[in-house]
Amino acid sequence: MKIKFLIFPFIFFLLIILVLFYLLIIDRNPSKLPSNLLNKNFPKIEAVSLLKEEKFLSSKEFGNEIILVNFFATWCKPCIDEHVFIKKFSNEKKIKVIGINYKDNPKKTVKWLKKLGNPYSNIAIDKNGRIAIDWGVYGIPETFLINSKGIIKYRHAGPITDEVYNKINKIIN
């Protein structure tokens, strides 16, 4: 009777161990988090523009070209690391690069861009994080590639590296 009583907790314990082991061995990459926006129209943006005296409206900024939308902040170390690649896209690929300045100080952002160079054709200020929520941003930096029809074709969470830069180039070409 005692043995039967001990078998059920042992089997339950064994099942828990198997589930935990399975969770350890599956391939889980946080930069490959799913996005509900892939292959859908980009969310509309209406915000204050960092660089221009007029309001930032996505309906005016997003035209019939390929656009790279980059969420960044001056306090974000990985944003500094990826800035070189954002400038490459702006200079070499001749695609329009839009910045979304996430929960940052506009004056610091202007200084930061003067120091590192400004690859953005325009920058929307996301003071309270509302734009990021609409776009499903998990954390910054985060980058989206939008085709000429206004459809989000690629999303990358985390800084752009050589590997990601090459992957985006393949999508563009």
C-alpha positions as CSV (number, residue, x, y, z in Angstrom):
1,M,0.0,0.0,0.0
2,K,2.8,2.4,0.9
3,I,4.5,1.7,-2.5
4,K,1.4,2.6,-4.4
5,F,1.1,5.8,-2.4
6,L,4.7,6.8,-3.3
7,I,4.4,5.9,-7.0
8,F,2.1,8.8,-7.9
9,P,4.3,11.6,-6.4
10,F,7.4,10.0,-8.1
11,I,5.6,9.9,-11.5
12,F,4.5,13.5,-11.0
13,F,8.0,14.6,-10.1
14,L,9.4,12.8,-13.1
15,L,7.0,14.6,-15.4
16,I,8.0,17.9,-14.0
17,I,11.7,17.1,-14.6
18,L,10.9,16.0,-18.2
19,V,9.1,19.3,-18.9
20,L,11.9,21.4,-17.5
21,F,14.5,19.4,-19.5
22,Y,12.5,19.9,-22.6
23,L,12.3,23.7,-22.0
24,L,16.1,23.8,-21.6
25,I,16.9,22.0,-24.9
26,I,14.4,23.8,-27.3
27,D,15.8,26.6,-29.4
28,R,14.5,29.9,-27.8
29,N,16.1,33.1,-29.2
30,P,14.7,36.3,-27.7
31,S,15.6,38.3,-30.9
32,K,13.3,36.0,-32.8
33,L,10.2,36.9,-30.9
34,P,7.1,36.7,-33.1
35,S,5.5,39.9,-34.3
36,N,1.8,40.2,-35.0
37,L,2.6,43.0,-37.4
38,L,4.6,41.0,-40.0
39,N,3.0,41.1,-43.4
40,K,0.6,43.8,-42.2
41,N,0.4,47.6,-42.7
42,F,2.5,49.6,-40.4
43,P,0.7,51.3,-37.4
44,K,0.1,55.0,-38.1
45,I,2.3,57.5,-36.2
46,E,1.3,61.0,-35.2
47,A,3.9,62.6,-32.9
48,V,6.2,65.6,-32.4
49,S,9.2,65.7,-34.8
50,L,12.6,66.0,-33.2
51,L,14.2,67.6,-36.3
52,K,11.4,69.6,-37.9
53,E,9.1,72.3,-36.7
54,E,6.0,70.4,-38.1
55,K,4.2,67.4,-36.6
56,F,5.5,64.0,-37.6
57,L,2.8,62.2,-39.6
58,S,3.5,58.7,-41.0
59,S,1.1,59.4,-43.8
60,K,3.5,62.1,-45.0
61,E,6.8,60.4,-44.1
62,F,6.1,56.9,-45.4
63,G,5.8,56.9,-49.2
64,N,6.3,54.4,-51.9
65,E,9.9,53.5,-50.9
66,I,11.5,51.0,-48.7
67,I,11.7,52.3,-45.2
68,L,13.8,51.2,-42.2
69,V,12.1,52.2,-38.9
70,N,14.5,52.2,-35.9
71,F,13.5,52.6,-32.3
72,F,16.4,54.1,-30.3
73,A,17.5,56.2,-27.3
74,T,20.7,57.9,-26.2
75,W,20.7,56.0,-22.9
76,C,20.7,52.7,-24.8
77,K,24.3,51.2,-25.2
78,P,23.3,48.7,-27.9
79,C,21.8,51.7,-29.8
80,I,25.2,53.3,-29.9
81,D,26.7,50.0,-31.2
82,E,24.2,49.6,-34.0
83,H,24.4,53.3,-35.1
84,V,27.1,52.5,-37.6
85,F,24.8,50.0,-39.4
86,I,21.9,52.5,-39.4
87,K,24.2,55.0,-41.0
88,K,25.3,52.4,-43.6
89,F,21.6,51.8,-44.6
90,S,21.1,55.5,-44.9
91,N,24.2,56.2,-47.0
92,E,24.9,53.0,-49.0
93,K,21.5,51.5,-49.6
94,K,19.6,54.8,-50.3
95,I,16.6,53.6,-48.3
96,K,14.7,56.0,-46.1
97,V,15.5,55.6,-42.4
98,I,13.0,56.9,-39.9
99,G,13.9,57.1,-36.2
100,I,11.6,56.8,-33.2
101,N,13.3,58.3,-30.2
102,Y,12.0,56.2,-27.3
103,K,11.4,57.8,-23.9
104,D,14.4,60.1,-24.2
105,N,15.5,63.7,-23.7
106,P,15.2,65.6,-27.0
107,K,18.1,67.9,-26.2
108,K,20.4,64.9,-25.4
109,T,19.2,63.2,-28.6
110,V,20.2,66.2,-30.8
111,K,23.7,66.3,-29.2
112,W,24.0,62.6,-29.6
113,L,23.1,62.8,-33.3
114,K,25.6,65.7,-33.8
115,K,28.3,63.6,-32.3
116,L,27.6,60.3,-34.0
117,G,26.0,61.5,-37.2
118,N,22.4,61.6,-38.2
119,P,21.2,58.8,-40.5
120,Y,17.5,59.6,-40.1
121,S,15.4,61.5,-42.6
122,N,13.1,62.3,-39.7
123,I,12.6,61.4,-36.0
124,A,9.4,61.0,-34.1
125,I,9.6,61.6,-30.4
126,D,7.9,58.7,-28.4
127,K,7.9,60.5,-25.1
128,N,5.6,58.1,-23.2
129,G,6.2,54.9,-25.2
130,R,2.8,54.9,-27.0
131,I,4.3,54.4,-30.5
132,A,6.4,51.5,-29.3
133,I,3.3,49.9,-27.8
134,D,1.4,50.3,-31.0
135,W,4.3,48.7,-32.9
136,G,4.7,45.8,-30.4
137,V,8.2,46.8,-29.4
138,Y,9.7,44.6,-26.7
139,G,12.7,46.7,-26.0
140,I,15.1,49.0,-27.8
141,P,16.8,49.0,-30.1
142,E,14.3,47.4,-32.4
143,T,14.1,47.8,-36.2
144,F,11.4,47.2,-38.8
145,L,11.7,47.0,-42.5
146,I,8.7,48.3,-44.5
147,N,8.3,47.6,-48.2
148,S,7.1,50.2,-50.8
149,K,3.5,49.2,-50.2
150,G,3.6,50.0,-46.5
151,I,3.8,46.3,-45.3
152,I,6.1,45.3,-42.5
153,K,8.4,42.6,-44.0
154,Y,11.0,42.2,-41.2
155,R,11.4,42.9,-37.6
156,H,14.6,42.6,-35.5
157,A,14.7,43.0,-31.7
158,G,18.1,44.0,-30.5
159,P,21.0,45.8,-32.1
160,I,21.8,45.4,-35.7
161,T,25.0,43.4,-36.2
162,D,26.9,42.4,-39.4
163,E,24.7,39.3,-39.6
164,V,21.5,41.2,-39.3
165,Y,22.7,43.9,-41.7
166,N,23.4,41.2,-44.3
167,K,20.0,39.6,-43.7
168,I,18.2,42.9,-44.2
169,N,20.3,43.6,-47.4
170,K,19.1,40.2,-48.8
171,I,15.5,41.2,-48.1
172,I,15.9,44.6,-49.7
173,N,17.6,43.2,-52.9
